[in-house]
Amino acid sequence: MRLHDTAIHTALAALLVASSAFTSQAAVAEVIDPGVRQAGTDNGPPPPLAGLTADELAFFQDGLARFSAVKMVRSPTGDNSGLGPRFNSNACASCHIQPVVGGSSPSVNPLPAVAHADGATNAVPWFIVSNGPIREARFVSDGGVHDLFVVTNRSDAAGCLIAQPSFAPAGNGLTGQGGNPNIVYRIPTPLLGAGLIEAIPDSAILANARADAFTKRLFGVSGHPNRSGNDGTITRFGWKAQNKSLLLFSAEAYNVEMGISNLIFPHERDETPACQGLGNMTPNDTATFGALTPPNSAVLSDMEGFADFMRMLGPPVPAQPTVSTQHGAAVFTAVGCGLCHTPVLATGPAIADGDEDTPSIALSNRPARLFSDLLVHHMGAALADGITQGSAGPDEFRTAPLWGARQRGERSDPGGADVLFPERSGSAGPDLFPALALDPRGMPAARRRRLSLTSRVPCVT
């Protein structure tokens, strides 16, 4: 065994020596991350998947309208009602809008404005700042999400007098560090290409996990799927891959992030009678049985519309290759990043419009260039949040998909320290393709800092 281990270590050393040619100071000295890349499509309409049928496209557009709508406690027409009593924001698109609707945190945090919308008197938590990321707060003590805001004093919630949670003591608002140790954060995950991720068969994920076993052992890489506690199949959405499907993902977010009960989460998280909105019934979001005339999408609940939008939302479009990005791809492979951040997984046959005899051309047998193995990995004490979800333990997270990372503002090294304190290591610049990983806590944007290449490989156990 000792000779075998020595051989492994010798082989690993050879790999690292070989990779050093890609990362020499001459090649990358003093190169800095140029920041979030801009594209001509930024702030434009979100891209649907290529190849959608007319019916699929109609349901995509219906879901987009629902996803973008601002919710109220009680609207004059009754539509878009049910916000609160406790909530984090008032529209799906407020948290998912960079670089288009369906993306992630925008450059200007919208939550300070949401806190005071319609006369609300919420205090803005210390870790929500205008130039920082949107953050969801979980308490380690119970593992649950504690919503930032309440509907008290809103013009559409007369008589509601509930109070916000206490998030004190305060720390650094931009980094989120140094404050209440009972609080951990999650930032919004991009939804671009989510339907392709949903359409990847479990068998493809497992086959990829078994591939390159010898090389993965050399790098100390291992991971495992998170699984549904009900049917045992692989879950894949969320920072810990805790959610099975886009429908479940949208229903949970509607209830947890906006306080809107629905057919999957039918009960209010806070049942204070004066805070429900006059005339609102539970669940707030249901199918509309009376909408039996076109458009057919009118019968859907909002959570179903959200899922349709996400399912048929196109993936990020990579930029044209350059010498720099080709160099970065070589470094990415040489240091072992691709052992966790799998460049491509293939979808299987999938349907989107309910026709069980005709798989969707847009979703079926397509390459998903997501740069993730969709497994959860031990990320170490520096990133541990103390939260267990399914079989993902306190320091385990899903390999963050890197597609679209060049247009995200919350990029950072998985350990955090080398991005926060770049002076601790040498620079490798944006040629790392373009970031090593994404941090669930919402560290300051890597555009302000050099990316560093260290001996740590993302996903090392």
C-alpha positions, 0 to 999 in steps of 0.5 A: 500500500505504501508503494502504491501511495508513493506511486500516486503521489509521484504521478500527482507531482508530475501532473502539477509540475507539468501544469506549472508551464501553464501558470508561469509568472511570465505567462500571467504576471500581474494579470487582473480580472477585468470584471463582469463581461458585458454582452449586447444582450444584457438587460434584453429579453431572456433567451428561450431554448432554441427549437421550442414549438409555438405552444412551448414558446407561448407558455415560456412567455406566460411564465416570464410575465408571472416571474417578472410581476411584482406581488402585493399583499392584496391587489385591487384586482386580486391578481398577484396577491398574497405577499408575506406576512414575511418575505425576502422580496416581492418579485422573482425577477428582483433577485434573478436579473443579471444579466437578463431575467432568470440570472442572478443578483444585479449590480445594484441590490434592490432589497433596500427599496423593497424594504420600504415599498408601499409604506413598509417600515422595515429596517434594512438588515446590516448584510444587505447593502446597495453594492452587495449581493442579495442574501437569504439568511438562515439561522444555524440554530434551526437550519431554516430561512428567516425572512428579512422583511414583514408587511407591517405598515404597508398600505395593503396590510392594515392592522398587521403589527408583526416584527422582523427577526433580529439579525444583530450584532452587525458585521461588515455589510459588504462581505457579510463577515464578522456579525451574528455567528448564528446567520449563514447566507445563500445568494440567488443561483442563476436559472439560465439553462435550468431545464437542461439540468432537469433533463439530465438523466440520473444515469448520466450523472452517475456515469460521470461520477464513476469516470476518471476514477484514477485521476480523481483519486490522484487529486483527492476528489470525491463527491456524491449525489444528494437524493430525494428522501421519498423516491431515492432519485438524484436531486440537483437544484439549490446550493446543496442540490436539495431540490428535485425539480423546477416545480418544487424549486419554484413552489418552495421559493414562492413560499419561502422568499415571498411568503406566498402559499401554493399547492405544494406548500399550502400553509402560511409560514406566519398565520397571524390573521391581521397580516394575511391581506383582506380577502386572501384565501390559502393557499394563495396560489392555485390553478384557475379552473374557470380559465377554460378559454384561450390562452391555455396557460391561464389555467396554470398556477403561478408556481407552474408558470415559473417552472415553465419559464425556467424549464424553457429558458436558454443557457448562457451563451459562451463568448467566442474563444480567444488566446486568453480563454484557450489558455485558461481552458488548458489551466482549468484542465491541468489543475483538475478543475474539470474533475468536478466542474464537468464541462458537458453533460447530455440530456435525455428524452424530455417533454415540455408540453405534456405530449408524452409521445413527442419529446421536446426537440429543445430539451431532448438529447442536448449538450448541457455545457454547465461545468458541474457534475451536480454532485455535492462535495466537502468544501472544508471548514471555511465554507461550512454553513452548519446546515444539512439538507438531504444527504448534503452535510454541513460543509457539503455543497453542489459543484456550482455550474460555471456557465455564465460565470463571466457575467456574474458579480459574486465570483470567488475562490471556494476557500474565500481567503485568497480572493478576499486577501489576494496578497496571500498568493500569486496572481493567475488572472482571468485565465482561470476560465474565468473563476475557480468557483462560486461562493454561496455566501456572496463574497465581494465580487472578484472583479475587484480582486485578482483571482489566485491559483493555489494548491487547493482544487475545488471539491477536494474532500 
